[in-house]
Amino acid sequence: MKKFTIDSLIVHGICPGCKELTPLVSIIDNIYKCTNCGNELEQYVNGVIKYLPMNNKKTRKIILSKDK
């Protein structure tokens, strides 16, 4: 039997979808899900931490395939 572990991180940030300060749960590295509206967000760090919406399904597939 193969072990299955889930590592998640909960951070607080402003979701661009609902414009609220809300807990964001990490799905995989740099990908978070808003607990308020359900938007999937990509963490962008450039001196400031920002969360950008992931609207492009092609980008989402690339990021998820890196995890496998």
Secondary structure, DSSP 4 states (H G I P E B T S, - for coil): ---------EEEEE-TTT-SEEEEEEEETTEEEETTT--EEEEEESSSEEEEE---HHHHHHHHHHH-
